[in-house]
């Protein structure tokens, strides 16, 4: 990966995936758990793939996965399965990831 900014988006994506997986291990029966897990995994995987080949295509996939993860996360929060503190930490990180990905794609 080219520079420190690229590493920050990957670090943020890995943090989100790890946090969601820890949450799901402790909270069996979470609404949309399988979809939440898959979309969270997809974010860092697509970022890594994007810096290997076809950069913007995979960064777009990562952005879409971030938005999908945020929606599943919101649904779990609305169902009172995620406490406010954890919900907002993950939500804000996902919003930041989308912004970082948009910035990386704009630089082409």
C-alpha positions as CSV (number, residue, x, y, z in Angstrom):
1,X,0.0,0.0,0.0
2,X,1.3,3.4,-1.0
3,X,1.1,5.6,2.0
4,X,0.1,6.0,5.6
5,X,-3.4,7.1,4.7
6,X,-4.1,3.8,3.0
7,X,-3.0,2.0,6.1
8,X,-5.4,4.1,8.3
9,X,-8.4,3.0,6.2
10,X,-7.3,-0.6,6.4
11,X,-6.7,-0.3,10.2
12,X,-10.2,1.2,10.6
13,X,-11.8,-1.5,8.5
14,X,-10.0,-4.3,10.5
15,X,-11.1,-2.7,13.8
16,X,-14.7,-2.7,12.7
17,X,-14.6,-6.3,11.5
18,X,-12.9,-7.4,14.7
19,X,-15.3,-5.4,17.0
20,X,-18.4,-6.8,15.2
21,X,-17.1,-10.4,15.4
22,X,-16.4,-10.0,19.1
23,X,-19.9,-8.6,19.6
24,X,-21.4,-11.5,17.6
25,X,-19.5,-14.1,19.5
26,X,-21.0,-12.7,22.8
27,X,-24.4,-12.1,21.4
28,X,-25.8,-15.1,19.7
29,X,-29.1,-14.6,17.9
30,X,-28.3,-11.0,16.8
31,X,-30.5,-9.8,14.0
32,X,-28.9,-10.3,10.6
33,X,-25.8,-11.8,12.2
34,X,-24.6,-13.7,9.2
35,X,-25.1,-10.7,6.8
36,X,-23.5,-8.4,9.3
37,X,-20.5,-10.7,9.6
38,X,-20.1,-11.2,5.9
39,X,-20.3,-7.5,5.1
40,X,-17.9,-6.5,7.9
41,X,-15.4,-9.1,6.6
42,X,-15.7,-7.8,3.1
43,X,-14.6,-4.3,4.0
44,X,-10.9,-5.0,4.8
45,X,-10.7,-7.8,2.2
46,X,-11.8,-5.5,-0.6
47,X,-9.4,-2.7,0.5
48,X,-6.5,-5.2,0.4
49,X,-7.6,-6.5,-3.0
50,X,-8.0,-2.9,-4.3
51,X,-4.3,-2.2,-3.7
52,X,-3.4,-5.4,-5.5
53,X,-5.3,-4.7,-8.7
54,X,-8.2,-2.8,-10.2
55,X,-8.0,-0.3,-7.4
56,X,-11.2,1.8,-7.6
57,X,-13.4,-1.2,-8.4
58,X,-12.5,-2.9,-5.2
59,X,-12.5,0.3,-3.2
60,X,-16.1,0.8,-4.4
61,X,-16.9,-2.7,-3.2
62,X,-15.4,-1.8,0.2
63,X,-17.4,1.3,0.4
64,X,-20.6,-0.6,-0.5
65,X,-19.8,-3.2,2.2
66,X,-19.2,-0.4,4.7
67,X,-22.6,1.1,4.0
68,X,-24.2,-2.4,4.1
69,X,-22.5,-3.1,7.4
70,X,-23.7,0.2,8.8
71,X,-27.3,-0.6,7.8
72,X,-27.2,-4.1,9.4
73,X,-25.6,-2.6,12.5
74,X,-28.3,0.1,12.7
75,X,-31.0,-2.6,12.5
76,X,-29.4,-4.5,15.4
77,X,-29.3,-1.3,17.4
78,X,-32.9,-0.5,16.6
79,X,-33.8,-4.0,17.8
80,X,-32.1,-3.1,21.1
81,X,-29.4,-5.7,20.6
82,X,-26.5,-3.2,20.6
83,X,-26.0,-0.7,23.3
84,X,-25.7,3.0,22.4
85,X,-22.0,3.3,23.3
86,X,-20.8,0.5,21.1
87,X,-23.3,1.3,18.3
88,X,-22.0,4.9,18.0
89,X,-18.3,3.9,18.1
90,X,-18.7,1.4,15.2
91,X,-21.1,3.7,13.3
92,X,-18.7,6.6,13.4
93,X,-15.8,4.4,12.3
94,X,-17.9,3.1,9.3
95,X,-18.8,6.7,8.3
96,X,-15.1,7.6,8.5
97,X,-14.2,4.6,6.4
98,X,-16.6,5.6,3.7
99,X,-15.1,9.1,3.6
100,X,-11.6,7.8,3.5
101,X,-12.5,5.4,0.6
102,X,-14.2,8.3,-1.3
103,X,-11.0,10.4,-0.9
104,X,-8.8,7.5,-2.1
105,X,-11.0,6.9,-5.1
106,X,-11.1,10.6,-6.0
107,X,-7.3,10.6,-6.1
108,X,-7.6,7.8,-8.6
